[in-house]
């Protein structure tokens, strides 16, 4: 499985977790964002790539920020599943934030994953 497919599966799983946490049925969420429940199910299991606009509508319907689907948990899972074991272990054992900093800013630069 390539990185893009892996990321699609992780985002879909995060969407499913958010839907379940909101106690929202699959059919109800699908109806509220204007897609079929079968399409939503494909997104949740990672069989189809979810468009950004659909993901935003789902986030609004569930009352969560869209960033939840790309948060640290998703990035960590992707890193652990795609990096060689020693690299993943080094990431997990860091006690401080990653040393990537933009000059003059306190926010770390988040890694970007490209297809």
C-alpha positions as CSV (number, residue, x, y, z in Angstrom):
1,X,0.0,0.0,0.0
2,X,1.5,3.4,-1.0
3,X,1.5,6.5,1.3
4,X,-1.5,8.1,-0.4
5,X,-3.6,5.0,0.0
6,X,-2.4,4.6,3.6
7,X,-3.3,8.2,4.4
8,X,-6.7,7.8,2.8
9,X,-7.3,4.8,5.1
10,X,-6.2,6.7,8.2
11,X,-8.3,9.8,7.4
12,X,-11.3,7.5,6.7
13,X,-10.7,5.7,10.1
14,X,-10.5,9.1,11.8
15,X,-13.8,10.1,10.2
16,X,-15.4,6.9,11.4
17,X,-14.1,7.5,14.9
18,X,-15.5,11.0,14.9
19,X,-18.9,9.8,13.6
20,X,-19.1,7.1,16.3
21,X,-18.0,9.5,19.0
22,X,-20.8,11.9,17.9
23,X,-23.3,9.0,18.1
24,X,-24.3,9.6,14.5
25,X,-25.5,6.8,12.2
26,X,-23.7,6.3,8.9
27,X,-26.9,6.9,6.9
28,X,-27.7,10.1,8.8
29,X,-24.3,11.6,8.3
30,X,-24.3,10.6,4.6
31,X,-27.7,12.2,4.1
32,X,-26.7,15.4,5.9
33,X,-23.6,15.9,3.7
34,X,-25.4,14.9,0.5
35,X,-23.8,11.6,-0.4
36,X,-25.0,8.0,-0.3
37,X,-24.3,5.9,2.7
38,X,-22.4,3.4,0.5
39,X,-20.0,6.2,-0.6
40,X,-19.5,7.3,3.0
41,X,-18.7,3.7,4.0
42,X,-16.1,3.5,1.2
43,X,-14.5,6.7,2.6
44,X,-14.5,5.3,6.1
45,X,-12.7,2.1,5.2
46,X,-10.3,3.8,2.9
47,X,-11.4,2.3,-0.4
48,X,-12.1,5.8,-1.9
49,X,-10.4,9.1,-1.4
50,X,-12.6,11.6,0.3
51,X,-12.7,15.0,-1.4
52,X,-11.7,18.0,0.8
53,X,-15.1,19.6,0.4
54,X,-16.9,16.4,1.6
55,X,-14.5,16.1,4.5
56,X,-15.2,19.7,5.6
57,X,-19.0,19.1,5.4
58,X,-18.6,16.0,7.5
59,X,-16.5,17.8,10.1
60,X,-19.2,20.6,10.3
61,X,-22.0,18.1,10.6
62,X,-20.2,16.2,13.4
63,X,-19.2,19.5,15.1
64,X,-15.5,18.8,15.0
65,X,-12.6,20.8,13.4
66,X,-11.5,19.4,10.1
67,X,-7.9,19.3,11.5
68,X,-9.0,16.3,13.6
69,X,-8.7,14.2,10.5
70,X,-5.1,15.2,10.0
71,X,-4.0,15.5,13.6
72,X,-1.0,14.1,15.3
73,X,-2.6,10.7,15.7
74,X,-3.0,10.3,12.0
75,X,0.5,11.5,11.3
76,X,2.0,9.2,14.0
77,X,0.1,6.2,12.6
78,X,1.3,6.9,9.1
79,X,4.9,7.4,10.3
80,X,4.8,4.2,12.3
81,X,3.4,2.2,9.4
82,X,5.6,3.6,6.7
83,X,9.0,4.4,8.3
84,X,11.6,1.7,9.0
85,X,11.5,0.6,12.6
86,X,14.6,2.4,13.8
87,X,13.3,5.8,12.4
88,X,9.9,5.3,13.9
89,X,11.5,4.4,17.3
90,X,13.6,7.5,17.2
91,X,10.4,9.6,16.7
92,X,8.6,7.9,19.5
93,X,11.4,8.3,22.0
94,X,11.9,12.0,21.6
95,X,11.0,13.8,24.8
96,X,11.1,17.3,23.1
97,X,9.2,18.5,20.1
98,X,10.8,17.9,16.7
99,X,13.6,20.5,16.2
100,X,12.1,21.9,13.0
101,X,11.3,25.6,13.7
102,X,10.6,28.5,11.4
103,X,12.8,31.4,12.2
104,X,11.1,33.8,14.6
105,X,8.1,31.6,15.2
106,X,7.3,29.3,18.1
107,X,5.2,26.9,16.0
108,X,7.0,23.8,14.7
109,X,6.9,23.2,11.0
110,X,4.6,20.1,10.4
111,X,5.9,17.6,7.9
112,X,3.9,17.5,4.7
113,X,3.1,14.2,3.0
114,X,3.0,14.3,-0.8
115,X,1.6,11.6,-3.1
